[in-house]
Amino acid sequence: MRTATVLIAVALLATAGCSGRSGSETESPSSGDKVVADFGDLAGVCGEGDASGSPTQGVTDSEITAGVFTDVGYSKNPEFVDAATVFTSWCNAAGGINGRTITTEIHDSKVMAVRQKMVEACRTDFALVGGGAGLDGLGVKERLECTLPDFPAQISQQPNLGTDLQVIASQSTYAHYDPYNASRQWLTKEAYPESAGAIGIINGDSPVTKVLGDKAVESLNAMGAKVVYNQLYPVGGVTDWTPYAQAIKNSGVRGLIFIGEDGPLAKLEEKLTSMDYKLDWIDPTNNAFRPDYIELLGRSASFQNNIVDLGGVVPPQLAGESPAVQQLQKLYEQYAPDAVISLPAIRAFSAWLLFAKAASACGSELTRTCVVDTAKKETEWTGGGLHSPNDLAAEDPAPNCFNVMQATPEGWTAPEFGANEGLFRCGTPPYRYTGDYGEPMTLADVGKTMADVE
């Protein structure tokens, strides 16, 4: 859901080398400082070695070329570029992947140029790692035709979700399952049961995002909740949110799901607050999970109740309970001190870790088939402790764990939500969609098989 804005618009270590931890260390070529090549509970993610040969495109004796998709030219949000910079700087300082340096090709699709940038990536890259684009479905055909593996930070469109040659390290969306089923069951059945009969949805009037609203309605109905207000708003902008706020109040909405940009939502909440109409909860989706959203809310941060589902990712606010997030913060301080560690950035870092671990295991025979097959052997992947476990071997994975954060005037805090596995609540039976929302593309769709993958 983090990409809804674009879609609607068109360690056991807190610092490297401390606390006596055992692990792989090499001399940084630039400073001579010791660099720990472990991350969280992952040992030897990167390091020196004697890998050699050029078994496939993008791999040489000395380098591995990885592509990073981003819409930074439109969104001005460099989170995927920053994550790539931090990971590759740290990994290369530790010796790279078996001695091969990681180089990156940044593919800025600026929303609409996905297909063009994918064609470029097909000419140079070994794999795509740690990126994402709002209209990522536009480049799937080209990616599969050139058999380019994808380790994305996030997926936006159904045609790109669960495709062949794709390994999602930290799942936030699912091909056939509702990612918000567990948290919304908690909201409507435990935390605020009176809201179950009065759910409202506001969604951007875009073909790309309408499907998200349709999925939400189906899932809510299946869990016994009732949608009493379901409205689209023009993607070009709303000059006055008063009619929407009045309609929400007149409909008696108690729980509101907003699919779109967080700026307009803050304006809507201001109207609701000025009417002295307080909902039981508002789900702005994790689009809004940023420090500046609290500022956007203003007085509504204390009057309204904004709760976001983080999908099992440990937020930076809880770094004190996660050595892996502490280590991530230290790496950002070292290699990208002005960057923000966003939710997608954490997912991107997990993708980089998975890619590096799998590539390291392939050694000199680093082929696309090897890196994909090796990554898919991970059945409890947590990115070293950055998020809840994901079974990457599952052909059609379903969500298992969630965690939520609540907006307050003091910032984002963790409410009580029944966590039963560390920071997460796991085990709620998933909801599988019955509606036809499209299927992911396969190699067979472009006339290819795994035998064509080098």
C-alpha positions as CSV (number, residue, x, y, z in Angstrom):
1,M,0.0,0.0,0.0
2,R,2.9,2.4,0.4
3,T,2.8,3.0,-3.4
4,A,-0.8,4.1,-3.4
5,T,0.4,7.7,-3.7
6,V,2.1,7.0,-7.0
7,L,-0.7,4.8,-8.2
8,I,-3.3,7.4,-7.6
9,A,-1.2,10.2,-9.1
10,V,-1.1,8.5,-12.5
11,A,22.3,-7.4,14.5
12,L,23.1,-8.6,17.5
13,L,25.3,-5.5,17.2
14,A,24.4,-1.9,17.7
15,T,27.7,-0.8,16.1
16,A,30.2,-2.6,13.9
17,G,32.9,-4.3,15.8
18,C,31.5,-3.9,19.3
19,S,30.5,-6.2,22.2
20,G,32.9,-9.0,21.3
21,R,30.6,-10.6,18.8
22,S,32.3,-13.3,16.7
23,G,31.8,-12.9,12.9
24,S,33.5,-12.3,9.6
25,E,35.6,-9.2,9.5
26,T,37.7,-7.6,6.8
27,E,39.7,-4.5,6.4
28,S,37.8,-1.6,4.8
29,P,39.8,-0.7,1.7
30,S,39.3,3.0,2.3
31,S,39.8,3.4,6.0
32,G,41.3,0.3,7.4
33,D,38.5,0.0,9.9
34,K,37.1,-3.5,10.8
35,V,33.8,-4.2,9.1
36,V,31.5,-6.9,10.4
37,A,30.0,-8.9,7.5
38,D,27.2,-10.3,9.7
39,F,23.8,-8.8,10.1
40,G,21.4,-9.5,12.9
41,D,21.3,-13.3,13.2
42,L,22.7,-13.8,9.7
43,A,26.4,-14.8,9.6
44,G,28.8,-13.9,6.8
45,V,26.4,-12.1,4.5
46,C,29.2,-10.5,2.6
47,G,33.0,-11.2,2.6
48,E,36.1,-11.7,0.6
49,G,36.6,-14.8,-1.6
50,D,38.0,-16.1,-4.8
51,A,34.9,-16.4,-7.0
52,S,35.8,-16.1,-10.6
53,G,34.3,-16.4,-14.1
54,S,31.5,-14.8,-16.0
55,P,28.7,-17.4,-15.8
56,T,25.9,-15.1,-17.0
57,Q,25.1,-11.5,-17.8
58,G,25.9,-9.0,-15.1
59,V,28.5,-11.3,-13.4
60,T,32.3,-11.0,-14.0
61,D,35.4,-12.0,-12.1
62,S,35.2,-8.8,-10.1
63,E,31.7,-7.4,-10.2
64,I,28.0,-8.2,-9.9
65,T,25.6,-5.7,-11.5
66,A,22.2,-5.3,-9.7
67,G,19.4,-3.1,-10.9
68,V,17.2,-1.0,-8.6
69,F,13.8,0.3,-9.7
70,T,12.5,3.5,-8.3
71,D,10.1,6.3,-9.1
72,V,12.3,8.9,-7.4
73,G,12.2,11.2,-10.4
74,Y,8.5,11.6,-9.7
75,S,8.0,11.0,-6.0
76,K,11.3,12.7,-4.9
77,N,11.5,9.8,-2.4
78,P,15.0,8.2,-2.6
79,E,14.3,5.4,-0.1
80,F,15.2,2.5,-2.5
81,V,18.3,4.3,-3.8
82,D,19.4,5.0,-0.2
83,A,18.9,1.4,0.9
84,A,21.0,0.2,-2.1
85,T,23.7,2.7,-1.2
86,V,23.8,1.6,2.4
87,F,23.8,-2.1,1.7
88,T,26.3,-2.1,-1.1
89,S,28.7,0.3,0.7
90,W,28.7,-2.0,3.8
91,C,28.8,-5.2,1.8
92,N,31.6,-4.0,-0.5
93,A,33.6,-2.8,2.4
94,A,33.4,-6.3,3.8
95,G,34.8,-7.8,0.6
96,G,31.6,-7.9,-1.6
97,I,30.1,-11.3,-2.5
98,N,32.9,-13.8,-2.5
99,G,35.2,-11.0,-3.5
100,R,33.0,-9.6,-6.2
101,T,32.0,-6.0,-5.8
102,I,28.3,-5.1,-6.1
103,T,27.6,-2.3,-8.6
104,T,24.1,-0.9,-9.0
105,E,22.2,0.4,-11.9
106,I,19.4,2.8,-10.8
107,H,16.3,2.6,-13.1
108,D,14.2,5.7,-12.4
109,S,10.9,4.9,-14.1
110,K,9.3,8.2,-13.0
111,V,5.9,6.3,-12.8
112,M,5.3,5.9,-16.6
113,A,8.6,4.7,-18.0
114,V,8.6,1.2,-16.4
115,R,8.7,-0.7,-19.7
116,Q,11.5,1.5,-21.1
117,K,13.6,1.1,-18.0
118,M,13.0,-2.6,-17.9
119,V,14.3,-3.0,-21.4
120,E,17.5,-1.1,-20.3
121,A,17.8,-3.4,-17.2
122,C,17.5,-6.4,-19.5
123,R,20.7,-5.3,-21.3
124,T,22.9,-4.9,-18.2
125,D,21.7,-6.4,-15.0
126,F,22.2,-9.8,-13.4
127,A,19.1,-9.3,-11.2
128,L,16.8,-6.6,-9.8
129,V,17.1,-6.0,-6.1
130,G,15.5,-3.9,-3.4
131,G,13.3,-1.7,-5.6
132,G,9.8,-1.0,-6.7
133,A,7.7,1.1,-9.0
134,G,4.1,2.3,-8.8
135,L,3.1,0.8,-12.2
136,D,5.4,-2.2,-11.9
137,G,3.0,-4.3,-13.9
138,L,4.0,-2.5,-17.1
139,G,7.4,-4.2,-17.2
140,V,6.7,-7.8,-16.2
141,K,6.5,-9.1,-19.8
142,E,9.8,-7.6,-20.7
143,R,11.4,-8.9,-17.5
144,L,10.3,-12.4,-18.0
145,E,11.2,-12.4,-21.7
146,C,14.8,-11.6,-20.8
147,T,14.6,-14.0,-17.7
148,L,15.7,-11.3,-15.2
149,P,15.3,-12.3,-11.6
150,D,13.5,-9.9,-9.2
151,F,14.1,-9.5,-5.5
152,P,11.7,-6.5,-4.9
153,A,11.2,-4.4,-1.9
154,Q,7.5,-4.1,-2.7
155,I,5.0,-5.0,-5.3
156,S,2.2,-2.6,-6.5
157,Q,0.2,-4.3,-9.2
158,Q,-1.4,-7.7,-9.5
159,P,0.3,-8.7,-12.8
160,N,3.7,-8.4,-11.0
161,L,2.7,-10.1,-7.8
162,G,4.1,-13.7,-7.4
163,T,5.5,-13.9,-11.0
164,D,8.1,-16.3,-12.0
165,L,11.7,-15.5,-11.2
166,Q,10.6,-13.3,-8.3
167,V,11.5,-13.8,-4.7
168,I,9.8,-11.4,-2.2
169,A,11.9,-11.3,1.0
170,S,9.4,-9.3,3.1
171,Q,5.9,-9.9,1.8
172,S,3.5,-6.9,2.1
173,T,1.0,-7.9,-0.6
174,Y,-0.2,-11.4,-1.7
175,A,-1.5,-12.8,-4.9
176,H,-4.6,-14.4,-3.5
177,Y,-4.8,-13.4,0.2
178,D,-5.8,-10.2,2.1
179,P,-2.7,-8.8,3.8
180,Y,-4.9,-6.8,6.3
181,N,-7.4,-9.6,7.3
182,A,-5.7,-10.3,10.6
183,S,-5.4,-6.6,11.8
184,R,-8.9,-5.7,10.7
185,Q,-10.3,-8.8,12.5
186,W,-8.5,-7.5,15.6
187,L,-10.0,-4.0,15.1
188,T,-13.5,-5.1,14.4
189,K,-13.8,-8.1,16.8
190,E,-11.6,-7.3,19.7
191,A,-10.3,-3.7,20.0
192,Y,-13.4,-1.9,18.7
193,P,-16.2,-4.4,18.2
194,E,-18.9,-1.8,17.8
195,S,-17.1,-0.5,14.6
196,A,-17.8,-3.8,12.8
197,G,-21.3,-2.7,11.7
198,A,-20.2,0.7,10.5
199,I,-17.1,0.6,8.2
200,G,-16.3,3.3,5.7
201,I,-14.0,3.3,2.7
202,I,-12.6,6.2,0.7
203,N,-10.6,5.3,-2.3
204,G,-9.0,7.2,-5.2
205,D,-11.0,7.1,-8.5
206,S,-8.3,5.2,-10.4
207,P,-8.6,1.8,-12.1
208,V,-5.3,0.8,-10.5
209,T,-6.6,1.5,-6.9
210,K,-10.2,0.7,-7.3
211,V,-9.3,-3.0,-7.1
212,L,-7.9,-2.4,-3.6
213,G,-11.2,-1.1,-2.5
214,D,-13.0,-4.1,-4.0
215,K,-10.7,-6.5,-2.2
216,A,-11.2,-4.7,1.1
217,V,-15.0,-4.9,0.7
218,E,-14.9,-8.6,-0.1
219,S,-12.7,-9.4,2.9
220,L,-14.6,-7.2,5.3
221,N,-17.9,-8.8,4.3
222,A,-16.4,-12.3,4.8
223,M,-15.3,-11.5,8.4
224,G,-18.8,-10.2,9.2
225,A,-18.2,-6.5,9.1
226,K,-20.5,-4.2,7.3
227,V,-19.5,-1.4,4.9
228,V,-21.9,1.5,5.3
229,Y,-20.0,4.1,3.2
230,N,-17.9,3.5,0.1
231,Q,-16.9,6.5,-1.8
232,L,-14.4,7.4,-4.5
233,Y,-12.6,10.8,-4.6
234,P,-11.1,12.5,-7.7
235,V,-7.4,11.8,-8.1
236,G,-6.9,15.3,-9.3
237,G,-7.6,16.7,-5.9
238,V,-10.4,17.8,-3.6
239,T,-10.9,21.5,-2.9
240,D,-13.2,20.9,0.1
241,W,-13.4,17.7,2.2
242,T,-16.4,19.0,4.1
243,P,-19.0,17.0,2.0
244,Y,-17.1,13.8,2.6
245,A,-16.7,14.4,6.3
246,Q,-20.4,15.2,6.5
247,A,-21.3,12.0,4.6
248,I,-19.1,10.0,6.9
249,K,-20.8,11.5,10.0
250,N,-24.3,11.0,8.5
251,S,-23.6,7.4,7.7
252,G,-22.4,6.7,11.3
253,V,-19.1,5.4,10.2
254,R,-17.0,4.2,13.1
255,G,-14.0,2.6,11.3
256,L,-12.6,4.3,8.2
257,I,-10.2,2.9,5.6
258,F,-8.5,5.5,3.4
259,I,-6.7,4.3,0.2
260,G,-4.7,7.2,-1.1
261,E,-2.3,10.0,-0.3
262,D,-1.9,10.9,3.4
263,G,-2.0,14.6,2.8
264,P,-5.6,14.7,1.7
265,L,-6.5,12.3,4.5
266,A,-5.1,14.7,7.0
267,K,-7.3,17.4,5.5
268,L,-10.3,15.1,5.8
269,E,-9.5,14.3,9.4
270,E,-9.3,18.0,10.2
271,K,-12.9,18.4,8.9
272,L,-14.1,15.5,11.0
273,T,-12.3,16.9,14.0
274,S,-13.8,20.3,13.5
275,M,-17.2,18.7,13.5
276,D,-16.3,17.0,16.8
277,Y,-16.9,13.6,15.1
278,K,-14.5,11.0,16.4
279,L,-14.2,7.6,14.8
280,D,-13.2,4.5,16.7
281,W,-10.3,4.1,14.3
282,I,-8.9,5.3,11.0
283,D,-6.6,3.1,8.8
284,P,-4.5,5.4,6.6
285,T,-2.6,2.3,5.4
286,N,1.1,2.3,5.9
287,N,1.4,5.0,3.3
288,A,1.2,7.3,6.3
289,F,3.8,5.6,8.5
290,R,6.2,8.5,8.5
291,P,7.2,11.0,11.3
292,D,5.9,13.9,9.3
293,Y,2.4,12.4,9.2
294,I,2.0,13.3,12.8
295,E,2.7,17.0,11.9
296,L,0.2,16.8,9.0
297,L,-2.5,15.6,11.4
298,G,-2.1,18.5,13.7
299,R,-4.8,18.4,16.4
300,S,-6.3,15.3,14.9
301,A,-3.3,13.3,16.1
302,S,-4.8,13.5,19.6
303,F,-8.5,13.5,18.6
304,Q,-8.6,10.8,16.0
305,N,-7.2,7.3,16.3
306,N,-5.0,6.4,13.3
307,I,-3.7,2.8,13.3
308,V,-1.5,1.3,10.6
309,D,-0.7,-2.4,9.9
310,L,3.0,-2.8,9.3
311,G,2.7,-6.4,8.1
312,G,5.2,-7.8,10.5
313,V,8.1,-5.3,10.0
314,V,9.9,-4.0,13.1
315,P,9.5,-0.2,13.1
316,P,12.5,2.0,13.9
317,Q,10.5,3.3,16.9
318,L,11.0,-0.2,18.5
319,A,14.7,-0.5,17.7
320,G,15.4,-1.0,21.4
321,E,13.8,-4.4,21.1
322,S,15.5,-5.4,17.9
323,P,19.3,-5.7,17.5
324,A,18.8,-6.0,13.7
325,V,17.1,-2.6,13.5
326,Q,19.7,-1.1,15.8
327,Q,22.4,-2.3,13.4
328,L,20.5,-1.0,10.4
329,Q,20.3,2.4,12.1
330,K,24.1,2.4,12.6
331,L,24.7,1.5,9.0
332,Y,22.5,4.3,7.8
333,E,24.3,6.7,10.1
334,Q,27.6,5.7,8.5
335,Y,26.6,5.4,4.9
336,A,23.5,7.6,4.4
337,P,23.2,9.9,7.5
338,D,20.6,12.1,6.0
339,A,18.3,9.3,4.8
340,V,15.1,8.2,6.4
341,I,14.6,4.6,7.3
342,S,11.1,4.0,6.0
343,L,9.0,0.9,6.0
344,P,9.8,0.2,2.3
345,A,13.5,0.9,3.0
346,I,13.5,-1.9,5.7
347,R,11.9,-4.3,3.2
348,A,14.5,-3.2,0.6
349,F,17.3,-4.0,3.0
350,S,15.8,-7.5,3.6
351,A,15.7,-8.0,-0.1
352,W,19.4,-7.1,-0.4
353,L,20.3,-9.4,2.4
354,L,18.5,-12.3,0.8
355,F,20.1,-11.7,-2.5
356,A,23.6,-11.5,-1.0
357,K,23.1,-14.6,1.1
358,A,21.9,-16.6,-1.9
359,A,24.5,-15.2,-4.3
360,S,27.3,-16.0,-1.8
361,A,26.1,-19.6,-1.6
362,C,26.3,-19.9,-5.4
363,G,30.1,-19.1,-5.4
364,S,31.8,-18.9,-8.7
365,E,28.7,-20.5,-10.4
366,L,26.6,-17.5,-9.8
367,T,23.8,-17.9,-12.3
368,R,20.3,-16.6,-12.3
369,T,18.8,-20.1,-11.7
370,C,21.1,-20.7,-8.8
371,V,20.4,-17.4,-7.0
372,V,16.6,-17.8,-7.4
373,D,16.6,-21.5,-6.4
374,T,18.8,-20.8,-3.4
375,A,16.8,-17.9,-2.1
376,K,13.6,-20.0,-2.4
377,K,15.0,-22.5,0.1
378,E,14.6,-20.1,2.9
379,T,11.5,-21.2,4.9
380,E,11.7,-18.7,7.8
381,W,13.3,-15.6,6.4
382,T,13.4,-12.7,8.7
383,G,16.1,-10.5,7.2
384,G,18.3,-11.1,10.2
385,G,15.5,-10.0,12.5
386,L,14.0,-7.1,10.6
387,H,10.5,-8.7,10.2
388,S,8.4,-11.7,11.1
389,P,9.3,-15.0,9.4
390,N,8.4,-15.6,5.7
391,D,8.3,-19.0,4.0
392,L,10.0,-18.2,0.6
393,A,9.6,-21.8,-0.5
394,A,5.8,-21.5,-0.6
395,E,4.3,-21.3,-4.1
396,D,1.3,-19.3,-3.0
397,P,2.2,-17.7,0.4
398,A,-0.4,-16.4,2.8
399,P,0.2,-13.8,5.6
400,N,0.8,-15.2,9.0
401,C,1.9,-12.3,11.3
402,F,1.0,-8.6,11.8
403,N,1.9,-5.7,14.0
404,V,0.4,-2.3,14.3
405,M,1.4,1.2,15.3
406,Q,-0.7,4.1,16.5
407,A,-0.3,7.8,15.8
408,T,-0.1,10.1,18.8
409,P,0.9,13.7,19.3
410,E,4.2,12.4,20.6
411,G,4.8,10.2,17.6
412,W,4.1,6.6,16.5
413,T,3.7,4.1,19.4
414,A,2.8,0.5,19.7
415,P,-0.7,-0.2,21.2
416,E,-1.7,-3.5,22.8
417,F,-2.9,-5.8,20.1
418,G,-2.3,-9.3,21.4
419,A,1.3,-10.0,20.3
420,N,2.0,-13.6,20.8
421,E,5.4,-14.1,19.1
422,G,7.7,-11.3,20.2
423,L,6.7,-8.1,18.6
424,F,4.1,-9.8,16.3
425,R,0.7,-11.4,16.5
426,C,0.7,-14.6,14.4
427,G,-1.6,-17.4,13.6
428,T,-4.8,-15.7,12.5
429,P,-6.3,-17.8,9.7
430,P,-5.7,-16.0,6.4
431,Y,-8.5,-14.9,4.1
432,R,-8.2,-16.1,0.5
433,Y,-10.0,-13.9,-2.1
434,T,-12.9,-15.4,-4.1
435,G,-13.1,-12.6,-6.6
436,D,-11.2,-12.6,-9.8
437,Y,-8.6,-9.8,-9.5
438,G,-6.2,-11.2,-12.1
439,E,-3.3,-13.6,-12.1
440,P,0.5,-13.1,-12.1
441,M,2.4,-13.5,-15.3
442,T,4.5,-16.6,-15.8
443,L,7.4,-17.6,-18.0
444,A,5.0,-19.7,-20.0
445,D,3.0,-16.6,-20.8
446,V,6.0,-15.3,-22.8
447,G,7.0,-18.6,-24.3
448,K,9.8,-19.4,-21.8
449,T,10.7,-22.1,-19.3
450,M,13.2,-22.4,-16.5
451,A,15.5,-24.1,-19.1
452,D,15.8,-20.7,-20.7
453,V,17.2,-19.1,-17.6
454,E,21.0,-18.9,-17.4
